[in-house]
Amino acid sequence: MPLYLYPNVYESGSIPKAWEPDRGAVIKYPVRNRKVRQYLQGLLPGKWQKVIKNGNIGEIHYFEHESGTTAGAKYFSHGDTP
């Protein structure tokens, strides 16, 4: 599945309007999967991170470039979290 770039995670259309982030509930770490990292580098060279952000009705997982550009946003309700 191709990943598309968005100026921020909300522009992706994957985040429900009722979702609000919890304060301080963010995990960021380098993209560990080599193939995914190479694919992201092909879209936009630079440093990419995997981000998991918890919110009031679920959490979102996405990739974030050092510029703030995002890709691959997915929403998981609290019952569906992997």
C-alpha positions as CSV (number, residue, x, y, z in Angstrom):
1,M,0.0,0.0,0.0
2,P,1.5,3.3,-1.0
3,L,2.1,6.0,1.6
4,Y,1.1,9.6,1.0
5,L,2.6,12.7,2.5
6,Y,0.5,15.2,4.4
7,P,1.5,18.5,6.1
8,N,0.2,17.2,9.4
9,V,-1.5,14.1,10.7
10,Y,-5.0,15.7,10.7
11,E,-4.8,16.4,7.0
12,S,-4.6,12.6,6.3
13,G,-8.3,12.1,6.9
14,S,-7.6,9.1,9.1
15,I,-8.3,10.8,12.4
16,P,-11.9,11.1,13.7
17,K,-13.0,14.6,14.4
18,A,-13.9,13.6,18.0
19,W,-10.3,12.4,18.7
20,E,-8.2,14.6,21.0
21,P,-4.6,13.8,22.1
22,D,-3.9,13.0,25.7
23,R,-1.4,15.3,27.3
24,G,2.1,13.8,27.3
25,A,0.9,10.5,25.8
26,V,3.3,10.4,22.8
27,I,5.9,7.8,21.9
28,K,8.5,8.5,19.2
29,Y,11.2,6.3,18.0
30,P,13.3,5.8,14.8
31,V,11.8,3.7,12.0
32,R,13.4,0.3,12.5
33,N,12.0,-1.5,9.5
34,R,14.7,-1.0,6.8
35,K,12.4,-1.4,3.8
36,V,9.9,1.1,5.3
37,R,12.7,3.5,6.2
38,Q,14.1,3.3,2.6
39,Y,10.6,3.8,1.2
40,L,10.1,6.9,3.3
41,Q,13.5,8.2,2.4
42,G,12.5,7.9,-1.3
43,L,9.4,10.0,-0.6
44,L,11.2,12.7,1.4
45,P,14.9,12.4,2.4
46,G,15.8,13.1,6.0
47,K,15.1,11.8,9.4
48,W,11.8,9.8,10.0
49,Q,10.3,8.7,13.2
50,K,7.4,6.3,14.1
51,V,4.9,8.1,16.3
52,I,2.2,6.6,18.6
53,K,-0.1,9.2,20.1
54,N,-2.8,8.2,22.6
55,G,-6.0,10.1,22.7
56,N,-9.4,10.2,24.3
57,I,-11.1,7.6,22.1
58,G,-8.2,5.7,20.7
59,E,-4.6,6.1,19.4
60,I,-3.0,7.1,16.1
61,H,0.2,5.6,14.6
62,Y,2.0,7.4,11.9
63,F,5.4,8.3,10.5
64,E,6.8,11.8,11.0
65,H,9.5,13.5,9.1
66,E,11.9,16.0,10.8
67,S,10.0,18.8,8.8
68,G,6.7,17.8,10.4
69,T,5.4,16.1,7.3
70,T,3.5,12.9,8.1
71,A,2.7,9.6,6.3
72,G,0.8,6.4,6.9
73,A,-1.6,7.6,9.6
74,K,-3.8,4.9,11.1
75,Y,-6.4,5.3,13.9
76,F,-7.1,2.5,16.4
77,S,-10.0,2.7,18.8
78,H,-9.0,1.6,22.3
79,G,-10.5,-1.8,21.7
80,D,-8.6,-2.3,18.4
81,T,-5.1,-1.3,19.5
82,P,-2.5,-3.7,18.2
